[in-house]
Amino acid sequence: MRNWHPGPLGFEFVSDTFSYVYSKAMIEALDLIEAQMATGKDPRQTWSSSQRTISPKESLPEPKHCDPAYCVVDKVPGCLNFEKPT
């Protein structure tokens, strides 16, 4: 029986695929921005970042049940993947 783990080549394939897709998306976004600039429009009007604020820990309610190993933190966690270091 083979191990389920993809190994280094599997991880490399996945990371290469993500980098290709993200690079392609960035190039397409730059083409759209350059096209807007060529017409004299300010791309910041269309391509500005979100105005959504990030909630600090103090504004969040207490969890109903959570393992203190994961819930007692100084700031809101961005990701939990059970791998160290993250």
NORRA-V685734 format. One record per residue. N is the residue number from 1. RES is the residue in one small letter. OMEGA is omega in whole degrees, -180 to 180 (999 if undefined). BURIAL is 1 if it has 16 or more other ideal C-beta (glycine too) atoms within 10 Angstrom, else 0. D_LAST is the distance of its C-alpha to the last C-alpha in whole Angstrom. Layout:
{{N/RES/OMEGA/BURIAL/D_LAST} {N/RES/OMEGA/BURIAL/D_LAST}}
This chain:
{{1/m/180/0/31} {2/r/176/0/28} {3/n/179/0/25} {4/w/-175/0/23} {5/h/-177/0/20} {6/p/180/0/20} {7/g/-176/0/19} {8/p/-178/0/18} {9/l/178/0/21} {10/g/178/0/20} {11/f/179/0/16} {12/e/179/0/18} {13/f/-180/0/21} {14/v/-179/0/18} {15/s/177/0/16} {16/d/179/0/20} {17/t/178/0/21} {18/f/-178/0/19} {19/s/178/0/19} {20/y/-178/0/23} {21/v/180/0/23} {22/y/178/0/21} {23/s/178/0/23} {24/k/179/0/26} {25/a/179/0/26} {26/m/179/0/25} {27/i/178/0/28} {28/e/178/0/30} {29/a/178/0/29} {30/l/176/0/30} {31/d/179/0/34} {32/l/180/0/34} {33/i/179/0/33} {34/e/178/0/36} {35/a/177/0/38} {36/q/-180/1/38} {37/m/180/0/39} {38/a/179/0/42} {39/t/177/0/43} {40/g/179/0/43} {41/k/177/0/41} {42/d/-177/0/38} {43/p/178/0/35} {44/r/177/0/33} {45/q/-179/0/35} {46/t/-170/0/34} {47/w/179/0/30} {48/s/-179/0/29} {49/s/-179/0/26} {50/s/177/0/25} {51/q/-178/0/27} {52/r/179/0/25} {53/t/177/0/24} {54/i/-177/0/20} {55/s/175/0/21} {56/p/-178/0/21} {57/k/-176/0/20} {58/e/-178/0/23} {59/s/-180/0/25} {60/l/177/0/23} {61/p/176/0/25} {62/e/178/0/24} {63/p/179/0/23} {64/k/176/0/26} {65/h/179/0/24} {66/c/177/0/20} {67/d/-179/0/19} {68/p/178/0/18} {69/a/-178/0/15} {70/y/-173/0/14} {71/c/-179/0/16} {72/v/-178/0/17} {73/v/180/0/15} {74/d/-180/0/16} {75/k/-180/0/15} {76/v/-180/0/14} {77/p/179/0/11} {78/g/-176/0/10} {79/c/175/0/9} {80/l/-178/0/8} {81/n/177/0/8} {82/f/175/0/8} {83/e/176/0/6} {84/k/-8/0/5} {85/p/178/0/4} {86/t/999/0/0}}
